[in-house]
Amino acid sequence: MAQNESLSLLLGIIGPVSILTAGLTMAIGSIAPALGEGKTVAQALSSIAQQPDEANTITRTLFVGLAFIESIAIYCFVIALILLFANPFWNYVVGALAKAGG
C-alpha cells in the first residue's frame, strides 16, 4: 500500500513539473534564436549596404542561416509538446501504478 501512495504522489508531482519544464523550454529555447536571428539580419543588412552587388548571394545565405537558427526553436517546441502530451515519465508511473494494483 505504501508503494501505491508513493506512486500516486509521484504522479501528482510529474504533471506540474512537466508543465513548468515545458514552459522553461519554450522561454529559454526562444530567446537564443530570436537574438541570433536579429543579429544575423542586422549583419546581413550591413553587408548588403557595403556591397550592393552581392545582395542576391548574401540574401540566399541569410535565408539558409535563418532556417538553421529557427530549427532550434522548433526543436524546443517539439520537446515542450512531448513533455505536455506524450510524457514518457507519466506513462511509466501510470504503468507501475497499474501493476501495483492501484
Secondary structure, DSSP 8 states (H G I E B T S, - for coil): -HHHHHHHHHHHHHHHHHHHHHHHHHHHHHHHHHHHHHHHHHHHHHHHHH-GGGHHHHHHHHHHHHHHHHHHHHHHHHHHHHHHHS-HHHHHHHHHHHHTT-
